[in-house]
Every structure is written in C-alpha cells, then in structure tokens.
Amino acid sequence: PEEVLDSSREAVRLAEETGDPRLTIGVMSESGMTLLAAGRLHELLQLTDRALALFEHDGEPDPALFGSFGHVWFLWTKAYILGETGQLVEARRQLDRVLDLAREHGHPLQVTLEAE
C-alpha cells in the first residue's frame, strides 16, 4: 500500500537528517526492499544511487563502509535494475564490479554468484 511507501520514504528522510551514514544506509536498505517489492524500479534506482554515494567520502571509498553487506547489496540492486530496464551492457559491468568486491571482501554473495 502507498502508506507503507510513504512511511519508508519518511524513515529515509529522518535518517538522512541525522547525518549518520551507517544509519542512513541501513534505513535505505530497508526502504529499498520495500520499493523493490512494490516494483518501483525508477525510485529504487534513485535511492540506490544516493546510497552508493554515501559509501564514498570526498570521492574516495570510505573504508569503514566500503565492501560492507549494504554496499554489495546496493551495487547488486543497481545491476538488477539496469538489467530489468534493458541496459544489459551496463548491468553486466555492474555485476562484474559486485563480484570483484564480494571476492575482495569475502562476501557470501561471491559464493552465490559463482555457483550460477
């Protein structure tokens, strides 16, 4: 229902107001799942891009956040959306980036992606 989406958007707004990137990323992750379930791919792509920007500080990866579960999830989500919207070459590039990052950080997604 639209009320759930509105509450999710409000939660993201409030998290962003705190200035805490870890909190904001966590709330964005939950909101992202809500948007995905609702089929709101355009809005999810916007949220994903905003979240991915939080993983960088002054244009460089933030070592405290880079490679975390949330980082990998948002990269994978972006690849999924690109694929769903027919941007297959860019989706493949994004998936390669996800797999490289998962390997580098020993993320469980690595096993899943390599098994397919």
C-alpha positions as CSV (number, residue, x, y, z in Angstrom):
1,P,0.0,0.0,0.0
2,E,1.0,3.6,-0.6
3,E,1.1,4.2,3.2
4,V,4.0,1.8,3.6
5,L,5.9,3.5,0.8
6,D,5.2,6.9,2.4
7,S,6.5,5.7,5.8
8,S,9.5,4.2,4.2
9,R,10.4,7.5,2.4
10,E,9.9,9.4,5.7
11,A,12.2,7.0,7.5
12,V,14.9,7.7,4.9
13,R,14.4,11.4,5.2
14,L,14.7,11.2,9.0
15,A,17.8,9.0,8.8
16,E,19.4,11.5,6.3
17,E,18.8,14.3,8.7
18,T,20.9,12.6,11.4
19,G,24.0,12.8,9.2
20,D,25.0,9.3,10.2
21,P,25.9,7.4,7.0
22,R,25.6,3.9,8.7
23,L,22.1,4.6,9.9
24,T,21.1,6.2,6.6
25,I,22.4,3.2,4.6
26,G,20.6,0.8,6.9
27,V,17.3,2.6,6.6
28,M,17.8,3.0,2.8
29,S,18.4,-0.8,2.6
30,E,15.1,-1.5,4.2
31,S,13.4,1.1,2.1
32,G,15.0,-0.3,-1.0
33,M,13.5,-3.7,-0.3
34,T,10.1,-2.1,0.1
35,L,10.5,-0.3,-3.2
36,L,11.6,-3.5,-4.9
37,A,8.6,-5.4,-3.6
38,A,6.4,-2.7,-4.9
39,G,8.0,-2.7,-8.3
40,R,9.1,0.9,-8.0
41,L,12.3,0.4,-10.0
42,H,12.8,4.1,-11.0
43,E,12.5,5.3,-7.4
44,L,14.7,2.4,-6.3
45,L,17.4,3.3,-8.7
46,Q,17.4,6.9,-7.4
47,L,17.6,5.6,-3.8
48,T,20.4,3.2,-4.8
49,D,22.4,6.0,-6.4
50,R,22.0,8.1,-3.3
51,A,23.0,5.2,-1.1
52,L,26.1,4.4,-3.2
53,A,27.2,8.0,-2.8
54,L,27.3,7.5,0.9
55,F,29.9,4.8,0.5
56,E,32.4,7.4,-0.7
57,H,33.9,10.3,1.2
58,D,35.4,13.1,-0.8
59,G,35.2,10.9,-3.9
60,E,37.1,8.0,-2.3
61,P,35.7,4.8,-0.9
62,D,35.1,5.1,2.9
63,P,37.0,2.2,4.3
64,A,34.5,1.9,7.2
65,L,31.7,1.2,4.8
66,F,33.2,0.1,1.5
67,G,32.7,-3.6,0.9
68,S,30.1,-4.0,3.6
69,F,26.9,-6.0,3.1
70,G,25.0,-2.8,2.3
71,H,27.5,-1.7,-0.3
72,V,27.3,-5.0,-2.1
73,W,23.5,-5.1,-1.8
74,F,23.1,-1.7,-3.4
75,L,25.6,-2.5,-6.2
76,W,23.7,-5.7,-6.9
77,T,20.4,-3.9,-6.8
78,K,21.7,-1.3,-9.3
79,A,22.8,-4.2,-11.6
80,Y,19.4,-5.8,-11.3
81,I,17.5,-2.6,-12.2
82,L,19.8,-1.9,-15.1
83,G,19.1,-5.4,-16.4
84,E,15.3,-5.1,-15.9
85,T,15.3,-1.9,-17.8
86,G,17.2,-3.3,-20.8
87,Q,20.6,-1.7,-20.0
88,L,22.3,-5.1,-20.3
89,V,25.9,-4.0,-21.0
90,E,25.9,-1.6,-18.0
91,A,24.2,-4.3,-15.9
92,R,27.0,-6.8,-16.7
93,R,29.6,-4.2,-15.8
94,Q,27.9,-3.6,-12.5
95,L,27.6,-7.4,-11.8
96,D,31.4,-7.8,-12.5
97,R,32.0,-5.0,-10.0
98,V,29.8,-6.7,-7.5
99,L,31.6,-10.0,-7.9
100,D,35.0,-8.4,-7.6
101,L,34.0,-6.5,-4.5
102,A,32.5,-9.7,-3.0
103,R,35.7,-11.7,-3.7
104,E,37.8,-8.9,-2.3
105,H,35.9,-8.8,1.0
106,G,34.9,-12.5,1.3
107,H,31.3,-11.6,1.0
108,P,28.8,-14.6,0.9
109,L,27.3,-13.2,-2.3
110,Q,30.5,-14.3,-4.0
111,V,29.6,-18.0,-3.5
112,T,26.1,-17.4,-4.8
113,L,27.2,-15.6,-7.9
114,E,29.9,-18.0,-8.8
115,A,27.6,-21.0,-8.3
116,E,25.3,-19.7,-11.1
